Amino acid sequence: MTDLSKLPVTVITGFLGAGKTTLIRHLMQNAGGRRLAVVVNEFGDVGVDGDILKSCALPDCPAENIVELANGCICCTVADDFIPTIEALMALDPRPDHILIETSGLALPKPLLKAFDWPDIRARITVDGVIAVADAEAVAAGRFAPNLAAVDAQRAADDSLDHETPLSEVFEDQISCADIVLLTKPDLAGPEGVATARAAIEAEAPRRLPVVEVTEGAVDVRVILGIEAAAEDDLHARPSHHDSAGDHDHDDFDSVVIELPEQEDAAILTGRIEALARSRNILRVKGHAAVAGKPMRLLVQAVGARVRHQYDRPWRADEPRTTRLVVIAEHDDIDPAAIRAALGG
């Protein structure tokens, strides 16, 4: 059993747009009496996920218990950001019963787990579990290794070369560190796609992992919290591509914030985002838009060419009615001028 004096932390990892924020929102609303705190690590400068969670704060997880870190991967800024944030949450009165950490979709989870070995927090914190959230449709489509046959052929020809794409490494590291995998959007993947995704996850997992299908983040909190994995004590069982590489970086990926004026029509904007994703291999677009004649702010969340949007709240009197979107892609696909033009700027 886990030392009851230690505060349990659940790390929620997963690729861009897989459904991590939706899962955390569900956990906040179904905490089972636990007082939660949440740390959200964004990639980019617009804090969409933290804003979403704060908008649905509850007595068991008030807004002051939700902390957003948007200045880089927390596993790369341990001393400056991560430890002070954890210490501040532990100093809250009343103290949280459980901390949820939502990593960036581009984060490698193992360096973060290693951070829990720091003397300042190891005696007071335990990693209750690592949850990997995987988009069933994306996994089934093989987006992490676009041409598996070509990769296998090249590897067979020269086994000294590593032909894996950066996206595949991120996905594999997330699965390798997990205690449970949540397979989201099974309705979009269909039964055959779900079966394909399960097989792909099983092939990457270093040990047998439970895989649970989840729609809109709805999963019994007892499945997610209280695992008592003490992940910081069995790092050797959670292999990573970067185990021998020391510190990692995110130079393979980049982001740009695009600011646009008020939009004429939501459908026109989403059409431009879809076209941009197809033409430039954009991974993720998220942010807010002002739409002419609409008193409410439009929340935009896109994974590749799949765009979801909804009006989330009225514009405040003290904020400008502008459109701000974070666009995330592999480094070579980020061209701010071309992206701005594609979005109508």
C-alpha positions as CSV (number, residue, x, y, z in Angstrom):
1,M,0.0,0.0,0.0
2,T,1.1,3.5,-0.7
3,D,2.4,5.6,2.3
4,L,-0.7,7.5,3.3
5,S,1.4,10.5,4.3
6,K,2.3,11.1,0.7
7,L,0.1,13.1,-1.6
8,P,-0.9,11.1,-4.7
9,V,-0.4,12.5,-8.2
10,T,-1.8,11.2,-11.4
11,V,0.0,12.0,-14.6
12,I,-2.3,12.2,-17.7
13,T,-0.4,12.0,-20.9
14,G,-1.4,11.5,-24.5
15,F,-1.0,12.9,-28.0
16,L,-2.4,16.2,-29.1
17,G,-6.1,16.4,-29.0
18,A,-6.6,12.9,-27.7
19,G,-9.0,14.1,-25.0
20,K,-6.9,14.8,-21.9
21,T,-8.7,18.0,-20.9
22,T,-12.1,16.4,-21.4
23,L,-11.0,13.5,-19.1
24,I,-9.9,15.9,-16.4
25,R,-13.1,17.9,-16.6
26,H,-15.0,14.6,-16.0
27,L,-12.8,13.7,-13.1
28,M,-13.3,17.2,-11.6
29,Q,-17.1,16.7,-11.8
30,N,-17.0,13.2,-10.4
31,A,-14.2,13.3,-7.8
32,G,-16.0,11.1,-5.3
33,G,-15.4,13.6,-2.5
34,R,-11.7,14.1,-3.2
35,R,-10.4,17.7,-3.2
36,L,-8.5,17.9,-6.4
37,A,-5.7,20.2,-7.8
38,V,-4.8,20.4,-11.4
39,V,-1.6,21.3,-13.2
40,V,-2.0,22.0,-16.9
41,N,1.2,22.2,-19.1
42,E,0.4,23.8,-22.4
43,F,2.6,23.9,-25.6
44,G,2.3,27.4,-26.9
45,D,1.3,30.8,-25.4
46,V,-2.5,30.7,-25.4
47,G,-3.8,28.9,-22.3
48,V,-6.9,27.2,-23.7
49,D,-6.9,24.0,-21.6
50,G,-6.4,25.8,-18.3
51,D,-9.2,28.3,-19.2
52,I,-11.6,25.4,-20.1
53,L,-10.9,23.7,-16.7
54,K,-11.2,26.9,-14.7
55,S,-14.5,27.6,-16.3
56,C,-16.0,24.5,-14.8
57,A,-14.3,24.7,-11.4
58,L,-16.2,23.1,-8.5
59,P,-16.0,23.3,-4.7
60,D,-13.9,20.1,-4.8
61,C,-11.6,21.7,-7.3
62,P,-11.8,25.5,-7.1
63,A,-10.2,27.8,-9.6
64,E,-7.2,28.5,-7.2
65,N,-6.4,24.8,-7.3
66,I,-5.9,24.9,-11.1
67,V,-2.4,26.0,-12.2
68,E,-1.3,26.5,-15.8
69,L,2.3,26.4,-17.0
70,A,2.6,27.6,-20.5
71,N,6.3,28.5,-20.8
72,G,7.7,25.1,-21.8
73,C,7.6,21.5,-20.9
74,I,7.5,21.0,-17.1
75,C,9.9,18.1,-17.3
76,C,12.5,20.6,-18.8
77,T,11.9,23.3,-16.2
78,V,11.8,21.2,-13.0
79,A,13.6,23.6,-10.6
80,D,12.0,26.8,-12.0
81,D,8.4,25.7,-12.5
82,F,7.5,22.2,-11.5
83,I,8.7,22.0,-7.9
84,P,7.5,25.5,-6.9
85,T,4.1,24.7,-8.4
86,I,3.8,21.4,-6.5
87,E,5.0,23.0,-3.3
88,A,2.4,25.8,-3.7
89,L,-0.4,23.3,-4.2
90,M,0.7,21.3,-1.1
91,A,0.6,24.5,0.9
92,L,-3.0,25.2,0.1
93,D,-5.5,25.2,3.0
94,P,-7.2,22.8,2.9
95,R,-4.5,20.7,1.2
96,P,-5.6,18.8,-2.0
97,D,-6.3,15.1,-1.6
98,H,-5.0,14.4,-5.1
99,I,-3.1,16.3,-7.9
100,L,-3.8,15.7,-11.6
101,I,-1.0,16.7,-14.0
102,E,-2.0,17.2,-17.7
103,T,1.1,17.1,-19.8
104,S,1.6,18.8,-23.1
105,G,0.6,16.6,-26.0
106,L,4.2,16.7,-27.1
107,A,5.7,15.8,-23.7
108,L,7.7,12.7,-23.0
109,P,6.3,11.4,-19.6
110,K,9.4,9.6,-18.3
111,P,11.5,12.8,-17.6
112,L,8.6,14.1,-15.6
113,L,8.4,10.9,-13.6
114,K,12.1,11.3,-12.9
115,A,11.4,14.7,-11.5
116,F,9.5,13.1,-8.7
117,D,12.8,11.6,-7.5
118,W,14.0,15.1,-6.4
119,P,14.7,15.1,-2.7
120,D,12.5,18.2,-2.1
121,I,9.3,16.3,-3.1
122,R,10.0,12.6,-3.1
123,A,9.3,12.2,0.6
124,R,5.9,14.0,0.2
125,I,4.6,13.0,-3.2
126,T,3.9,9.7,-5.0
127,V,2.9,9.0,-8.6
128,D,-0.4,7.2,-8.1
129,G,-0.5,6.3,-11.8
130,V,0.2,7.4,-15.4
131,I,-2.8,7.5,-17.7
132,A,-2.1,7.5,-21.5
133,V,-5.0,8.9,-23.5
134,A,-5.0,7.7,-27.1
135,D,-7.2,8.7,-30.0
136,A,-8.6,5.5,-31.4
137,E,-9.1,6.8,-34.9
138,A,-5.7,8.4,-35.2
139,V,-3.9,5.3,-33.8
140,A,-5.9,3.0,-36.2
141,A,-4.9,5.3,-39.1
142,G,-1.2,4.8,-38.3
143,R,-0.5,8.5,-38.1
144,F,2.5,8.0,-35.9
145,A,4.4,6.0,-38.6
146,P,2.9,7.1,-41.9
147,N,4.4,4.3,-44.0
148,L,5.2,1.3,-41.9
149,A,6.2,-0.9,-44.9
150,A,8.8,1.7,-46.0
151,V,10.1,2.0,-42.5
152,D,10.5,-1.7,-42.1
153,A,12.2,-2.0,-45.5
154,Q,14.7,0.8,-44.7
155,R,15.4,-0.7,-41.3
156,A,16.0,-4.1,-42.8
157,A,18.5,-2.6,-45.3
158,D,20.5,-0.7,-42.6
159,D,19.7,-1.6,-39.0
160,S,22.1,1.1,-37.7
161,L,19.6,3.8,-38.7
162,D,16.6,5.0,-36.8
163,H,13.8,5.8,-39.2
164,E,11.1,6.4,-36.7
165,T,9.3,9.7,-36.9
166,P,9.2,12.1,-33.9
167,L,5.5,11.5,-33.6
168,S,5.9,7.8,-33.2
169,E,8.5,8.3,-30.5
170,V,6.2,10.5,-28.5
171,F,3.4,8.0,-28.8
172,E,5.5,5.0,-27.9
173,D,7.0,6.7,-24.9
174,Q,3.6,7.7,-23.6
175,I,2.4,4.1,-23.9
176,S,5.5,2.7,-22.4
177,C,5.1,4.8,-19.3
178,A,1.4,4.1,-18.8
179,D,-0.4,2.1,-16.2
180,I,-3.7,2.4,-18.1
181,V,-4.5,3.4,-21.6
182,L,-7.8,5.2,-22.3
183,L,-8.9,4.7,-26.0
184,T,-11.0,7.8,-26.8
185,K,-13.4,8.5,-29.7
186,P,-14.2,4.8,-30.3
187,D,-17.4,5.9,-32.2
188,L,-15.3,7.7,-34.8
189,A,-13.0,4.7,-35.2
190,G,-15.7,2.1,-35.4
191,P,-15.2,-1.5,-34.2
192,E,-12.6,-2.4,-36.8
193,G,-10.6,0.8,-36.0
194,V,-10.8,0.2,-32.3
195,A,-9.5,-3.4,-32.8
196,T,-6.6,-2.0,-34.9
197,A,-5.8,0.6,-32.3
198,R,-5.8,-2.0,-29.5
199,A,-3.4,-4.1,-31.5
200,A,-1.1,-1.1,-32.1
201,I,-1.0,-0.3,-28.4
202,E,-0.4,-3.9,-27.4
203,A,2.6,-4.0,-29.9
204,E,4.2,-0.9,-28.3
205,A,3.5,-1.7,-24.6
206,P,6.4,-3.1,-22.7
207,R,4.0,-5.1,-20.5
208,R,0.4,-6.0,-20.5
209,L,-1.7,-2.9,-20.0
210,P,-5.5,-2.4,-19.5
211,V,-7.1,-0.6,-22.4
212,V,-10.4,1.1,-21.7
213,E,-12.7,2.6,-24.3
214,V,-13.9,6.1,-23.3
215,T,-16.4,8.5,-24.9
216,E,-16.3,12.2,-23.9
217,G,-14.0,11.4,-21.0
218,A,-16.6,9.4,-19.1
219,V,-14.8,6.8,-17.0
220,D,-15.4,5.6,-13.5
221,V,-13.1,7.7,-11.2
222,R,-12.2,4.4,-9.4
223,V,-10.5,3.2,-12.5
224,I,-8.2,6.3,-12.7
225,L,-7.5,7.4,-9.2
226,G,-6.2,5.1,-6.4
227,I,-4.0,2.9,-8.6
228,E,-1.1,3.2,-6.1
229,A,1.4,2.4,-8.8
230,A,4.2,4.4,-7.1
231,A,5.6,4.9,-10.6
232,E,8.6,6.8,-9.4
233,D,9.9,3.5,-7.9
234,D,9.7,1.4,-11.1
235,L,11.1,3.6,-13.8
236,H,13.1,0.7,-15.1
237,A,9.9,-0.9,-16.2
238,R,8.9,2.1,-18.2
239,P,11.4,2.3,-21.1
240,S,11.9,5.4,-23.2
241,H,13.6,6.2,-26.5
242,H,15.5,8.8,-24.5
243,D,16.7,6.7,-21.6
244,S,20.4,7.2,-22.6
245,A,20.1,10.6,-24.2
246,G,20.0,12.8,-21.1
247,D,17.8,15.8,-21.3
248,H,15.4,15.9,-24.1
249,D,14.1,18.9,-26.1
250,H,11.2,19.7,-28.3
251,D,13.0,21.0,-31.4
252,D,11.1,18.6,-33.6
253,F,8.0,20.6,-32.9
254,D,7.1,24.3,-33.0
255,S,4.1,26.5,-32.4
256,V,3.0,29.9,-33.5
257,V,0.2,32.2,-32.2
258,I,-1.9,33.7,-34.9
259,E,-4.0,36.8,-34.1
260,L,-6.8,37.7,-36.4
261,P,-9.6,40.2,-36.4
262,E,-13.3,39.3,-35.8
263,Q,-14.4,36.5,-38.1
264,E,-17.3,36.8,-40.5
265,D,-18.6,33.3,-40.0
266,A,-17.6,30.3,-37.8
267,A,-18.0,27.8,-40.7
268,I,-15.6,29.8,-42.9
269,L,-12.9,29.8,-40.1
270,T,-13.2,26.0,-39.5
271,G,-13.0,25.4,-43.3
272,R,-9.8,27.4,-43.4
273,I,-8.4,25.4,-40.5
274,E,-9.3,22.1,-42.2
275,A,-7.6,23.2,-45.4
276,L,-4.5,24.4,-43.5
277,A,-4.2,21.0,-41.8
278,R,-4.3,19.2,-45.1
279,S,-1.9,21.5,-47.0
280,R,0.8,21.9,-44.3
281,N,0.5,18.8,-42.1
282,I,-0.6,20.8,-39.1
283,L,-1.0,18.7,-35.9
284,R,-3.1,20.9,-33.7
285,V,-5.0,24.2,-33.7
286,K,-6.6,25.5,-30.6
287,G,-7.8,28.9,-29.3
288,H,-10.7,31.3,-29.3
289,A,-12.4,33.3,-32.1
290,A,-14.6,36.3,-32.2
291,V,-17.5,35.9,-34.7
292,A,-19.4,38.9,-36.0
293,G,-22.8,39.3,-34.4
294,K,-22.2,36.7,-31.7
295,P,-21.9,37.9,-28.1
296,M,-20.2,34.6,-27.0
297,R,-16.6,33.5,-27.6
298,L,-16.0,30.6,-30.0
299,L,-13.8,27.9,-28.6
300,V,-11.9,26.1,-31.4
301,Q,-10.2,22.7,-31.0
302,A,-8.7,20.9,-34.0
303,V,-6.8,17.7,-34.4
304,G,-5.4,17.6,-37.9
305,A,-8.3,18.3,-40.2
306,R,-10.9,17.4,-37.6
307,V,-12.2,20.6,-36.1
308,R,-14.6,21.0,-33.2
309,H,-16.0,24.3,-32.0
310,Q,-18.5,25.6,-29.6
311,Y,-19.5,29.0,-28.0
312,D,-18.1,28.7,-24.4
313,R,-18.8,32.0,-22.7
314,P,-19.8,35.6,-23.3
315,W,-17.0,38.0,-24.1
316,R,-16.1,40.1,-21.1
317,A,-16.3,43.9,-21.3
318,D,-12.6,44.2,-20.5
319,E,-11.3,41.9,-23.3
320,P,-10.8,42.7,-27.0
321,R,-13.0,40.8,-29.5
322,T,-10.1,39.2,-31.3
323,T,-9.2,35.8,-32.6
324,R,-6.1,34.0,-31.2
325,L,-5.1,30.6,-32.3
326,V,-2.2,28.4,-31.4
327,V,-1.0,26.3,-34.4
328,I,1.3,23.3,-33.6
329,A,3.2,21.3,-36.1
330,E,6.6,19.6,-36.7
331,H,9.2,22.3,-37.0
332,D,9.6,22.3,-40.8
333,D,5.8,22.8,-41.2
334,I,5.7,26.0,-39.3
335,D,5.7,29.0,-41.6
336,P,3.9,31.9,-39.8
337,A,3.3,34.0,-42.8
338,A,1.9,31.1,-44.8
339,I,-0.3,29.9,-41.9
340,R,-1.6,33.4,-41.3
341,A,-2.5,33.8,-45.0
342,A,-4.2,30.4,-45.0
343,L,-6.3,31.5,-42.0
344,G,-7.4,34.6,-43.7
345,G,-5.0,37.0,-42.0
